[in-house]
Structures are given as structure tokens and as C-alpha cells.
Amino acid sequence: MKHPARLTALLYSCQRYADVAQREWPFVKDRLTQYALLMRLNKPIGIFLLLWPTLWALWIASEGHPNPLVLCVFIIGVVIMRSVGCVINDYADRELDAKVERTRSRPIPANTVTADEALAISAFLTSLAFLLVLLLNPLTVLLSIVALLLAATYPFMKRFTYLPQFYLGLAFSWAIPMAFAAQTDSIPQIAWLLVVATVLWAGAYDTMYAMVDREDDLKAGIKSTAILFDDVDRFIIGIIQVLMLVVLVIIGHQAQLGIAYYAGVGIAAALAGYQQYLIKDRKPERCFHAFLNNNWFGAAIFCGLFIHYQFGAS
């Protein structure tokens, strides 16, 4: 008779926990939704802009055959670190965001997530990323410390310099030497060429992004390349885009890449031209569209690399 009694008690306990879970689920769902918004998981463009240079590096470093563990760690790491960057950025800008039309509805200025919650989420995600990188070699672990410092300090650059867009490029490109280190346990010259290309690319697309908020940023005292470049913004973005394309051609020559890669670079060049068309009148919505279009720019380069190593490399 003891076993049925224990079973009844167990079923009663399970029912109690189920009832509690049902009552608490709306609250839990709301918190998870707000945390996802804080991490910008609803806006994956930042993930892609960080992911593409990482994949470029992994494919060149491995000649088209990245180690599966390394590939998985970097893809997951990109999502986590982009989320960390967003949380730190919103924590640092919690007062400034309230002054900018596009950002005042973000969770912290909208008071749907507290600053303390943001710090806790940032610490949790950072710990998760560090545990992930421990699966890789010591050189990659060492480089990950620099990556974290770049992610943590980027949000404050807009207070001290008009060039935060290029600092973002450095933060986004740091996955490149990490990828080479993880795949080859070394950082060759071509890795730094990829870093240069990525810094230039971020400088161009993030200036387009900053053009959306230029008027609000001026009122709030936020610095950016869009403000620094002023009326010659399109011209300077064009120069940066050309320089990046030149570096990509140099990379192709140094890595002995074939026609598929250069076709990808050609498509990317056409997309850069289209972005220039979009920003010609400096309308915020079209500048934002030009920024988003850079996802296809990055994808074009990766497709060229993928096809080269899959079908064209000897």
C-alpha cells in the first residue's frame, strides 16, 4: 500500500508545480521577450554583419573545409557576442537612447528592462561565450579576451571620438584573427588584410546607419562619422567602399582565389553602387535600407569563396 501512496503524492506535487508554472508563465514569457529585444534577436542584421567576415576567415584559413567544432563554436559565438555588444551598448546609452527617436522604445529607456537586469544578462552571456571558447586552443582563448574588451569599450567611443564606426569595425573584425588561430594556430598576413577590409566595410555601412540618426545625434551630443563627414558623407563612403574592394582583390590574389571569388567581389561592387544610389538624397529610411543591403554584400563575398573552394580549387 506504500507505493500507491507515494505515487499519489508525486502526482499531487507535479500538479502543484504545473499550476504554479501555468500562473507564472505570462510573467516568464514577458521577461524572455524583453530580454530577446534587449539582445536584438528580433533584428538579426547585426548577427549577419558579424558572421560574414568570420566565415570568410574560416573558409580561407581552412581552404574551404573548416573544422566542424570550430565552425559551430564561431557561429554560436557570433550570436552570443553580438548579443553581449547590444546589451552593453544599451546599458551604456540608456540615457542617450531616450533622446533619439529610433532608440527610445528600446527596453531600457522604455523601462521594460532594468539596468541591473541588463548587467546580469551581459555577465551571463559573457560567461557562456568564454566557456564556449575554452573548447578551442590557447591562442584563440587569449585573443577572445581582446574581443571582449573591444565589445565592452565600443559603446563609449561615440562620447570621445567621431570615429566609433571604425572602432565597431575593429570589434567586428577581431573574429578574423581568432578564426585563423582556431583553425591553424597561427595568424598569417592575409588575416590582417581581412581585418583591414572588414574595418573599412563597417566604416562604410555603419556611417549609412548613423546617417539615419544624424539630426537626433547632433541634439543629443552623440559623435559619429555621419556628423564628421557632413556634406561629403556620400563621397567619403564611396572612397571607403572602393578601398575595401581593392583590399578584397589583393586578398584574392594572395590566396590564389579563382573566378568565382572575383565574381562575388564584382556582385559586391554592384551592391556598393546600389547603396550609393539609395543614400543619394540622405533620406533616413533609404539610408537604413542601404545599411541593411550590406547583408547581401557580405553574402556575395562568402558565396564566391564557397564556390571557389567547393568547385574551383584544385
Residue frames as qw, qx, qy, qz and C-alpha x, y, z in Angstrom:
[[0.000, 0.882, 0.470, 0.000, 0.00, 0.00, 0.00],
 [0.370, -0.667, 0.065, 0.644, 3.02, 2.33, 0.37],
 [0.367, -0.007, 0.543, 0.755, 3.79, 2.59, -3.34],
 [0.069, 0.691, 0.599, 0.399, 0.34, 3.87, -4.40],
 [0.302, -0.877, -0.254, 0.272, 0.57, 6.48, -1.66],
 [0.428, -0.460, 0.294, 0.720, 3.96, 7.64, -2.92],
 [0.278, 0.299, 0.637, 0.654, 2.65, 7.74, -6.49],
 [0.075, -0.840, -0.524, -0.123, -0.32, 9.82, -5.39],
 [0.375, -0.792, -0.033, 0.482, 1.98, 12.25, -3.55],
 [0.423, -0.180, 0.474, 0.751, 4.22, 12.51, -6.59],
 [0.160, 0.544, 0.646, 0.512, 1.30, 13.21, -8.89],
 [0.211, -0.892, -0.380, 0.121, 0.00, 15.83, -6.45],
 [0.420, -0.614, 0.169, 0.646, 3.40, 17.55, -6.36],
 [0.348, 0.107, 0.594, 0.718, 3.63, 17.53, -10.15],
 [0.028, 0.748, 0.599, 0.285, 0.17, 19.07, -10.40],
 [0.316, -0.854, -0.175, 0.374, 1.14, 21.81, -7.95],
 [0.402, -0.393, 0.374, 0.737, 4.28, 22.65, -9.94],
 [0.247, 0.377, 0.677, 0.582, 2.24, 22.62, -13.16],
 [0.092, -0.869, -0.486, -0.025, -0.29, 25.03, -11.64],
 [0.365, -0.750, 0.059, 0.548, 2.49, 27.34, -10.46],
 [0.396, -0.110, 0.553, 0.725, 4.17, 27.20, -13.87],
 [0.155, 0.615, 0.660, 0.402, 0.89, 28.00, -15.59],
 [0.188, -0.918, -0.303, 0.172, 0.30, 31.02, -13.35],
 [0.393, -0.693, 0.234, 0.557, 3.87, 32.30, -13.72],
 [0.630, 0.227, 0.538, 0.512, 4.25, 31.64, -17.47],
 [0.256, 0.898, 0.278, 0.227, 2.87, 35.03, -18.64],
 [0.305, -0.916, 0.211, 0.150, 5.46, 36.79, -16.46],
 [0.656, -0.313, 0.549, 0.413, 8.28, 34.49, -17.61],
 [0.574, 0.524, 0.507, 0.372, 7.24, 34.87, -21.24],
 [0.088, 0.987, 0.101, 0.085, 7.24, 38.65, -20.92],
 [0.438, -0.775, 0.369, 0.267, 10.72, 38.70, -19.35],
 [0.673, -0.034, 0.599, 0.434, 12.14, 36.39, -22.03],
 [0.440, 0.753, 0.403, 0.278, 10.57, 38.55, -24.74],
 [0.080, -0.994, 0.074, 0.019, 12.07, 41.74, -23.29],
 [0.575, -0.553, 0.497, 0.340, 15.47, 40.10, -22.91],
 [0.659, 0.294, 0.563, 0.403, 15.33, 38.95, -26.54],
 [0.255, 0.922, 0.217, 0.197, 14.51, 42.51, -27.61],
 [0.356, -0.878, 0.266, 0.179, 17.40, 43.80, -25.50],
 [0.603, -0.300, 0.622, 0.400, 19.72, 41.38, -27.30],
 [0.380, 0.559, -0.298, -0.674, 18.19, 42.47, -30.67],
 [0.372, -0.015, 0.915, 0.154, 17.39, 38.88, -31.58],
 [0.475, 0.673, 0.525, -0.216, 14.42, 40.30, -33.47],
 [0.373, 0.896, -0.166, -0.178, 16.87, 42.23, -35.69],
 [0.904, -0.166, 0.285, 0.274, 19.43, 39.69, -36.96],
 [0.541, 0.813, -0.087, 0.195, 21.20, 42.08, -39.35],
 [0.194, -0.834, 0.495, -0.151, 23.95, 42.64, -36.76],
 [0.813, -0.223, 0.537, 0.021, 24.48, 38.89, -36.48],
 [0.813, 0.495, 0.242, 0.187, 24.93, 38.59, -40.24],
 [0.284, 0.909, -0.220, 0.211, 27.30, 41.56, -40.47],
 [0.405, -0.676, 0.605, -0.112, 29.47, 39.93, -37.81],
 [0.868, -0.005, 0.496, -0.029, 29.06, 36.44, -39.22],
 [0.754, 0.657, 0.014, 0.029, 30.11, 37.05, -42.83],
 [0.212, 0.805, -0.531, 0.157, 33.72, 38.19, -42.14],
 [0.582, -0.417, 0.668, -0.200, 34.04, 35.32, -39.67],
 [0.880, 0.260, 0.395, -0.050, 33.01, 32.85, -42.37],
 [0.536, 0.801, -0.261, 0.053, 35.35, 34.50, -44.90],
 [0.122, -0.718, 0.660, -0.182, 38.20, 33.93, -42.48],
 [0.727, -0.179, 0.638, -0.179, 37.26, 30.34, -41.64],
 [0.858, 0.468, 0.206, -0.047, 36.93, 29.36, -45.31],
 [0.437, 0.802, -0.383, 0.140, 40.25, 30.92, -46.32],
 [0.317, -0.630, 0.670, -0.230, 42.07, 29.58, -43.26],
 [0.697, -0.081, 0.698, -0.142, 40.77, 26.05, -43.86],
 [0.088, 0.251, -0.718, -0.643, 40.77, 26.22, -47.67],
 [0.578, -0.055, -0.406, -0.706, 37.07, 25.52, -47.69],
 [0.734, -0.208, -0.644, -0.058, 36.97, 22.76, -45.08],
 [0.207, -0.603, 0.418, -0.647, 36.64, 24.29, -41.60],
 [0.181, 0.009, -0.922, 0.341, 36.86, 22.06, -38.56],
 [0.375, -0.552, -0.634, -0.391, 33.22, 21.28, -37.60],
 [0.494, -0.589, -0.476, 0.428, 33.81, 22.09, -33.92],
 [0.278, -0.221, 0.027, 0.934, 35.50, 25.39, -34.79],
 [0.117, -0.308, -0.518, -0.789, 32.69, 26.27, -37.20],
 [0.445, -0.622, -0.629, -0.139, 29.97, 25.56, -34.63],
 [0.474, -0.497, -0.340, 0.642, 31.78, 27.43, -31.86],
 [0.178, -0.101, 0.154, 0.966, 32.19, 30.52, -34.04],
 [0.227, -0.436, -0.578, -0.651, 28.61, 30.56, -35.33],
 [0.508, -0.665, -0.542, 0.071, 27.21, 30.25, -31.81],
 [0.487, -0.374, -0.178, 0.769, 29.85, 32.67, -30.54],
 [0.090, 0.230, 0.316, 0.916, 28.85, 35.28, -33.12],
 [0.386, -0.624, -0.533, -0.422, 25.23, 35.20, -31.91],
 [0.605, -0.602, -0.401, 0.332, 26.28, 35.41, -28.26],
 [0.455, -0.244, -0.032, 0.856, 28.87, 38.16, -28.67],
 [0.020, -0.398, -0.377, -0.836, 26.60, 40.27, -30.85],
 [0.492, -0.686, -0.498, -0.200, 24.00, 39.96, -28.10],
 [0.602, -0.460, -0.258, 0.600, 26.59, 40.95, -25.49],
 [0.292, 0.074, 0.165, 0.939, 27.50, 44.01, -27.55],
 [0.229, -0.564, -0.463, -0.644, 23.86, 45.07, -27.84],
 [0.587, -0.671, -0.445, 0.083, 23.22, 44.69, -24.11],
 [0.543, -0.344, -0.115, 0.757, 26.37, 46.61, -23.13],
 [0.155, 0.265, 0.312, 0.899, 25.59, 49.27, -25.71],
 [0.345, -0.655, -0.467, -0.483, 22.04, 49.78, -24.42],
 [0.620, -0.606, -0.354, 0.352, 23.25, 49.87, -20.81],
 [0.457, -0.184, 0.031, 0.870, 25.87, 52.49, -21.66],
 [0.009, -0.198, -0.353, -0.914, 23.43, 54.52, -23.79],
 [0.130, -0.541, -0.822, 0.124, 20.40, 54.19, -21.53],
 [0.027, -0.699, -0.283, 0.656, 20.15, 57.97, -21.12],
 [0.012, 0.364, -0.468, -0.805, 21.16, 58.89, -24.66],
 [0.028, 0.225, 0.903, 0.365, 18.72, 56.42, -26.25],
 [0.043, 0.672, 0.656, -0.342, 15.80, 58.23, -24.64],
 [0.041, 0.691, -0.043, -0.721, 16.75, 61.34, -26.66],
 [0.071, 0.271, -0.719, -0.637, 16.79, 59.61, -30.08],
 [0.705, 0.136, -0.014, -0.696, 13.50, 58.85, -31.82],
 [0.735, 0.242, -0.593, -0.224, 14.61, 55.48, -33.25],
 [0.477, 0.151, -0.791, 0.351, 16.02, 54.16, -29.96],
 [0.293, -0.312, 0.417, -0.802, 13.71, 55.50, -27.25],
 [0.857, -0.121, -0.076, -0.495, 11.49, 52.40, -27.50],
 [0.562, 0.288, -0.752, 0.188, 14.36, 50.05, -26.63],
 [0.672, -0.442, -0.594, 0.024, 13.79, 48.01, -23.44],
 [0.485, -0.254, -0.418, 0.725, 15.95, 50.03, -21.04],
 [0.028, -0.036, 0.019, -0.999, 14.80, 53.57, -21.95],
 [0.522, -0.310, -0.467, -0.643, 11.24, 52.19, -22.21],
 [0.368, -0.384, 0.599, -0.598, 11.61, 50.82, -18.64],
 [0.926, -0.007, -0.156, -0.344, 10.70, 47.26, -19.62],
 [0.877, 0.003, -0.314, 0.365, 14.17, 46.02, -18.58],
 [0.403, -0.907, 0.070, 0.097, 16.15, 47.48, -15.69],
 [0.276, 0.803, -0.519, 0.102, 19.83, 48.42, -15.83],
 [0.463, -0.455, 0.733, -0.203, 20.60, 45.73, -13.25],
 [0.868, 0.236, 0.416, -0.136, 18.90, 43.11, -15.38],
 [0.626, 0.756, -0.193, 0.005, 20.98, 44.22, -18.36],
 [0.041, -0.720, 0.674, -0.158, 24.19, 43.85, -16.37],
 [0.678, -0.191, 0.679, -0.206, 23.17, 40.37, -15.22],
 [0.847, 0.477, 0.214, -0.096, 22.32, 39.29, -18.77],
 [0.400, 0.822, -0.401, 0.056, 25.63, 40.69, -20.03],
 [0.294, -0.573, 0.744, -0.179, 27.57, 38.77, -17.37],
 [0.805, 0.065, 0.559, -0.186, 25.69, 35.54, -18.14],
 [0.770, 0.635, 0.036, -0.044, 26.25, 35.81, -21.91],
 [0.187, 0.811, -0.545, 0.100, 29.92, 36.71, -21.47],
 [0.516, -0.392, 0.742, -0.175, 30.44, 33.68, -19.23],
 [0.850, 0.308, 0.403, -0.142, 28.70, 31.49, -21.78],
 [0.594, 0.777, -0.207, 0.005, 30.91, 32.81, -24.58],
 [0.065, -0.721, 0.676, -0.135, 34.06, 32.23, -22.53],
 [0.708, -0.143, 0.672, -0.163, 33.06, 28.65, -21.73],
 [0.816, 0.541, 0.179, -0.100, 32.49, 28.13, -25.44],
 [0.415, 0.819, -0.391, 0.067, 35.91, 29.46, -26.46],
 [0.458, -0.569, 0.671, -0.125, 37.58, 27.18, -23.91],
 [0.905, 0.198, 0.372, -0.050, 36.83, 24.37, -26.36],
 [0.647, 0.735, -0.105, 0.172, 39.46, 25.88, -28.66],
 [0.777, 0.113, -0.257, 0.563, 43.25, 26.29, -28.48],
 [0.451, -0.581, -0.279, 0.617, 45.09, 28.64, -26.07],
 [0.229, -0.018, 0.255, 0.939, 45.88, 31.28, -28.74],
 [0.206, -0.510, -0.574, -0.606, 42.19, 31.64, -29.54],
 [0.488, -0.678, -0.513, 0.197, 41.32, 31.90, -25.85],
 [0.419, -0.365, -0.069, 0.829, 43.90, 34.67, -25.45],
 [0.053, 0.170, 0.409, 0.895, 42.52, 36.56, -28.44],
 [0.286, -0.626, -0.679, -0.255, 39.00, 36.24, -27.03],
 [0.384, -0.592, -0.373, 0.602, 39.99, 38.49, -24.13],
 [0.136, -0.176, 0.235, 0.946, 40.77, 41.27, -26.61],
 [0.160, -0.386, -0.701, -0.578, 37.42, 40.61, -28.32],
 [0.359, -0.678, -0.622, 0.159, 35.61, 41.11, -25.03],
 [0.309, -0.483, -0.120, 0.810, 37.49, 44.35, -24.30],
 [0.031, 0.044, 0.464, 0.884, 36.58, 45.70, -27.74],
 [0.272, -0.530, -0.722, -0.353, 32.91, 44.78, -27.28],
 [0.408, -0.651, -0.513, 0.382, 32.83, 46.35, -23.81],
 [0.279, -0.465, -0.009, 0.840, 34.51, 49.63, -24.79],
 [0.189, 0.312, 0.601, 0.711, 32.85, 50.27, -28.18],
 [0.110, -0.788, -0.592, -0.130, 29.64, 51.82, -26.75],
 [0.351, -0.790, -0.150, 0.480, 31.64, 54.58, -25.09],
 [0.511, 0.006, 0.363, 0.779, 33.55, 55.62, -28.24],
 [0.123, 0.700, 0.492, 0.503, 30.72, 57.85, -29.51],
 [0.361, -0.896, -0.210, 0.149, 31.34, 60.10, -26.49],
 [0.494, -0.664, 0.271, 0.491, 35.03, 60.69, -27.22],
 [0.251, -0.264, 0.634, 0.682, 35.59, 60.33, -30.97],
 [0.584, 0.463, -0.034, -0.666, 33.81, 60.95, -34.24],
 [0.447, 0.399, -0.745, -0.294, 35.08, 57.59, -35.49],
 [0.598, -0.186, 0.677, -0.386, 33.11, 54.99, -33.49],
 [0.866, 0.382, -0.016, -0.323, 32.11, 53.31, -36.77],
 [0.572, 0.557, -0.594, 0.095, 35.69, 52.24, -37.40],
 [0.219, -0.386, 0.778, -0.445, 36.08, 51.07, -33.82],
 [0.822, 0.106, 0.342, -0.444, 33.00, 48.93, -34.40],
 [0.772, 0.519, -0.343, -0.128, 34.76, 47.58, -37.47],
 [0.181, 0.523, -0.780, 0.290, 37.72, 46.59, -35.32],
 [0.534, -0.159, 0.656, -0.509, 35.40, 44.88, -32.83],
 [0.866, 0.312, 0.132, -0.368, 33.58, 43.03, -35.63],
 [0.666, 0.593, -0.453, -0.021, 36.80, 42.07, -37.42],
 [0.234, -0.596, 0.724, -0.257, 38.51, 40.63, -34.34],
 [0.889, 0.025, 0.392, -0.236, 36.76, 37.33, -35.04],
 [0.733, 0.624, -0.265, -0.045, 39.05, 37.03, -38.08],
 [0.203, 0.590, -0.737, 0.262, 42.39, 36.51, -36.29],
 [0.588, -0.229, 0.638, -0.442, 40.50, 34.34, -33.82],
 [0.902, 0.311, 0.103, -0.279, 39.20, 32.18, -36.67],
 [0.609, 0.608, -0.497, 0.105, 42.68, 31.74, -38.16],
 [0.132, -0.517, 0.742, -0.407, 44.10, 30.99, -34.71],
 [0.752, -0.066, 0.494, -0.431, 41.40, 28.38, -34.04],
 [0.895, 0.414, 0.018, -0.167, 41.80, 26.75, -37.44],
 [0.746, 0.524, -0.287, 0.293, 45.59, 26.95, -37.97],
 [0.707, -0.587, -0.128, 0.374, 47.03, 28.00, -34.58],
 [0.455, -0.125, 0.172, 0.865, 48.60, 30.99, -36.34],
 [0.231, 0.851, 0.303, -0.361, 47.67, 34.43, -37.67],
 [0.602, 0.141, 0.408, 0.672, 49.10, 34.93, -41.18],
 [0.092, -0.193, 0.124, 0.969, 49.33, 38.21, -43.06],
 [0.195, -0.305, -0.660, -0.658, 46.16, 37.55, -45.04],
 [0.319, -0.601, -0.701, 0.214, 44.19, 37.52, -41.78],
 [0.199, -0.534, -0.189, 0.800, 45.18, 41.13, -41.14],
 [0.043, -0.009, -0.504, -0.862, 44.24, 42.06, -44.72],
 [0.289, -0.500, -0.771, -0.269, 40.79, 40.65, -43.98],
 [0.305, -0.600, -0.479, 0.563, 40.73, 42.76, -40.81],
 [0.094, -0.278, 0.163, 0.942, 41.50, 45.88, -42.85],
 [0.172, -0.234, -0.691, -0.662, 38.75, 45.01, -45.34],
 [0.341, -0.578, -0.741, 0.024, 36.23, 44.47, -42.56],
 [0.250, -0.519, -0.291, 0.763, 37.12, 47.68, -40.72],
 [0.032, 0.117, -0.362, -0.924, 36.64, 49.61, -43.97],
 [0.259, -0.362, -0.785, -0.430, 33.38, 47.81, -44.68],
 [0.325, -0.618, -0.640, 0.320, 32.00, 48.55, -41.20],
 [0.177, -0.371, -0.054, 0.910, 33.12, 52.17, -41.53],
 [0.151, -0.069, -0.529, -0.832, 31.01, 52.47, -44.69],
 [0.380, -0.441, -0.745, -0.326, 27.86, 50.62, -43.64],
 [0.372, -0.564, -0.580, 0.455, 27.77, 52.00, -40.11],
 [0.069, -0.208, 0.043, 0.975, 28.10, 55.53, -41.45],
 [0.301, -0.272, -0.620, -0.672, 24.99, 54.82, -43.54],
 [0.463, -0.514, -0.713, 0.113, 23.35, 53.65, -40.32],
 [0.311, -0.419, -0.325, 0.789, 24.49, 56.79, -38.49],
 [0.028, -0.106, -0.340, -0.934, 23.03, 58.97, -41.27],
 [0.349, -0.537, -0.716, -0.278, 19.59, 57.78, -40.14],
 [0.493, -0.707, -0.436, 0.259, 20.05, 59.37, -36.71],
 [0.485, 0.257, -0.058, 0.834, 22.22, 62.34, -37.65],
 [0.176, -0.636, -0.100, -0.745, 19.79, 65.08, -36.59],
 [0.755, -0.608, -0.176, -0.174, 18.91, 63.39, -33.29],
 [0.829, -0.119, -0.181, 0.516, 22.58, 62.64, -32.61],
 [0.284, 0.463, -0.061, 0.837, 23.51, 66.28, -33.06],
 [0.448, -0.668, -0.072, -0.590, 20.89, 67.28, -30.49],
 [0.880, -0.463, -0.103, -0.028, 21.98, 64.57, -28.06],
 [0.156, -0.848, 0.505, 0.019, 25.70, 65.29, -28.43],
 [0.887, -0.061, 0.444, 0.114, 26.48, 61.86, -29.92],
 [0.035, 0.687, -0.542, -0.483, 29.52, 61.71, -32.21],
 [0.822, 0.233, 0.518, 0.045, 29.66, 59.74, -35.47],
 [0.401, -0.094, 0.546, 0.729, 31.31, 59.64, -38.88],
 [0.188, 0.690, 0.626, 0.311, 28.00, 60.79, -40.39],
 [0.174, -0.954, -0.160, 0.183, 28.39, 64.04, -38.46],
 [0.485, -0.544, 0.363, 0.580, 32.13, 64.26, -39.11],
 [0.419, 0.143, 0.652, 0.615, 31.80, 63.72, -42.88],
 [0.209, 0.559, 0.224, -0.771, 28.85, 66.16, -43.10],
 [0.602, 0.627, 0.008, -0.494, 28.08, 67.11, -46.74],
 [0.389, 0.556, -0.697, -0.230, 30.82, 64.89, -48.18],
 [0.655, -0.221, 0.658, -0.300, 29.48, 61.77, -46.49],
 [0.888, 0.388, 0.187, -0.162, 28.48, 60.02, -49.74],
 [0.509, 0.753, -0.411, 0.074, 31.82, 60.81, -51.36],
 [0.154, -0.584, 0.750, -0.272, 33.84, 59.51, -48.40],
 [0.797, -0.015, 0.534, -0.282, 31.67, 56.40, -48.11],
 [0.816, 0.567, -0.056, -0.095, 32.35, 55.80, -51.81],
 [0.268, 0.724, -0.613, 0.169, 36.10, 56.10, -51.27],
 [0.472, -0.378, 0.729, -0.320, 35.93, 53.68, -48.34],
 [0.880, 0.229, 0.332, -0.251, 33.94, 51.20, -50.42],
 [0.676, 0.672, -0.301, 0.009, 36.47, 51.38, -53.26],
 [0.009, -0.650, 0.715, -0.257, 39.36, 50.87, -50.84],
 [0.695, -0.171, 0.624, -0.315, 37.64, 47.83, -49.37],
 [0.883, 0.430, 0.110, -0.151, 37.07, 46.32, -52.81],
 [0.426, 0.735, -0.515, 0.118, 40.75, 46.89, -53.64],
 [0.304, -0.487, 0.760, -0.304, 41.76, 45.08, -50.44],
 [0.841, 0.098, 0.445, -0.291, 39.42, 42.20, -51.34],
 [0.767, 0.611, -0.194, -0.037, 41.11, 41.92, -54.75],
 [0.122, 0.681, -0.682, 0.237, 44.53, 41.86, -53.04],
 [0.617, -0.252, 0.660, -0.346, 43.25, 39.11, -50.74],
 [0.896, 0.352, 0.168, -0.213, 42.07, 37.13, -53.75],
 [0.564, 0.695, -0.436, 0.094, 45.49, 37.45, -55.39],
 [0.114, -0.589, 0.730, -0.327, 47.38, 36.50, -52.24],
 [0.660, -0.091, 0.665, -0.336, 45.14, 33.49, -51.53],
 [0.024, 0.182, -0.836, -0.517, 45.21, 32.47, -55.22],
 [0.466, 0.399, 0.651, -0.446, 41.45, 32.54, -55.44],
 [0.302, 0.172, 0.753, 0.559, 39.66, 31.94, -58.72],
 [0.096, -0.275, -0.433, -0.853, 36.98, 33.41, -60.93],
 [0.413, -0.607, -0.666, -0.130, 34.12, 32.50, -58.57],
 [0.426, -0.536, -0.349, 0.640, 35.61, 34.68, -55.83],
 [0.149, -0.143, 0.188, 0.960, 36.15, 37.62, -58.17],
 [0.222, -0.449, -0.643, -0.579, 32.57, 37.23, -59.41],
 [0.441, -0.657, -0.570, 0.222, 31.48, 37.56, -55.79],
 [0.327, -0.407, -0.078, 0.849, 33.59, 40.70, -55.46],
 [0.015, 0.161, 0.482, 0.861, 32.01, 42.02, -58.66],
 [0.338, -0.618, -0.655, -0.273, 28.50, 41.47, -57.28],
 [0.452, -0.605, -0.382, 0.533, 29.56, 43.17, -54.05],
 [0.235, -0.150, 0.169, 0.945, 30.82, 46.13, -56.09],
 [0.169, -0.410, -0.588, -0.676, 27.45, 46.38, -57.84],
 [0.451, -0.668, -0.587, 0.076, 25.71, 46.31, -54.45],
 [0.396, -0.419, -0.163, 0.801, 28.00, 49.11, -53.24],
 [0.040, 0.120, 0.384, 0.915, 26.90, 51.13, -56.25],
 [0.348, -0.566, -0.652, -0.366, 23.27, 50.45, -55.40],
 [0.474, -0.599, -0.458, 0.455, 23.89, 51.60, -51.84],
 [0.243, -0.175, 0.079, 0.951, 25.30, 54.86, -53.18],
 [0.177, -0.365, -0.554, -0.727, 22.08, 55.31, -55.14],
 [0.452, -0.610, -0.650, 0.001, 20.00, 54.68, -52.03],
 [0.446, -0.592, -0.299, 0.600, 21.80, 57.31, -49.93],
 [0.373, 0.337, 0.272, 0.821, 21.98, 59.97, -52.65],
 [0.205, -0.688, -0.231, -0.657, 19.23, 62.10, -51.07],
 [0.149, 0.222, -0.685, 0.678, 20.19, 61.20, -47.48],
 [0.666, -0.358, -0.149, -0.637, 16.63, 60.21, -46.63],
 [0.393, -0.450, 0.711, -0.370, 16.74, 58.27, -43.34],
 [0.871, 0.080, 0.388, -0.291, 14.61, 55.34, -44.50],
 [0.802, 0.570, -0.178, 0.018, 16.72, 54.89, -47.65],
 [0.106, 0.689, -0.657, 0.286, 19.97, 55.19, -45.70],
 [0.627, -0.276, 0.640, -0.348, 18.68, 52.46, -43.41],
 [0.915, 0.340, 0.144, -0.164, 17.81, 50.31, -46.43],
 [0.523, 0.707, -0.456, 0.137, 21.36, 50.84, -47.74],
 [0.270, -0.549, 0.714, -0.341, 22.71, 49.69, -44.38],
 [0.817, -0.011, 0.493, -0.298, 20.57, 46.54, -44.48],
 [0.796, 0.570, -0.151, -0.136, 21.69, 45.83, -48.05],
 [0.084, 0.706, -0.696, 0.104, 25.20, 45.16, -46.73],
 [0.756, -0.152, 0.601, -0.210, 24.00, 41.72, -45.63],
 [0.858, 0.481, 0.181, -0.019, 23.93, 40.79, -49.33],
 [0.279, 0.843, -0.450, 0.092, 27.35, 42.40, -49.83],
 [0.363, -0.528, 0.746, -0.182, 28.84, 40.09, -47.22],
 [0.829, 0.127, 0.513, -0.182, 26.93, 37.10, -48.56],
 [0.700, 0.699, -0.119, -0.082, 28.21, 37.72, -52.09],
 [0.107, 0.724, -0.671, 0.122, 31.83, 37.54, -50.94],
 [0.546, -0.270, 0.757, -0.236, 31.17, 34.35, -48.97],
 [0.853, 0.378, 0.290, -0.210, 29.35, 32.70, -51.87],
 [0.532, 0.754, -0.386, -0.015, 32.34, 33.43, -54.09],
 [0.133, -0.571, 0.782, -0.211, 34.66, 31.84, -51.54],
 [0.723, -0.028, 0.616, -0.312, 32.37, 28.84, -51.02],
 [0.831, 0.526, 0.074, -0.162, 32.04, 28.12, -54.75],
 [0.327, 0.758, -0.563, 0.043, 35.77, 28.54, -55.30],
 [0.216, -0.444, 0.838, -0.232, 36.76, 26.04, -52.64],
 [0.740, 0.119, 0.564, -0.348, 33.87, 23.68, -53.35],
 [0.801, 0.505, 0.321, -0.019, 34.22, 23.52, -57.13],
 [0.481, 0.859, -0.145, 0.094, 37.10, 25.64, -58.38],
 [0.280, -0.769, 0.573, -0.035, 40.09, 24.95, -56.10],
 [0.703, 0.361, -0.608, -0.074, 42.45, 22.26, -57.27]]
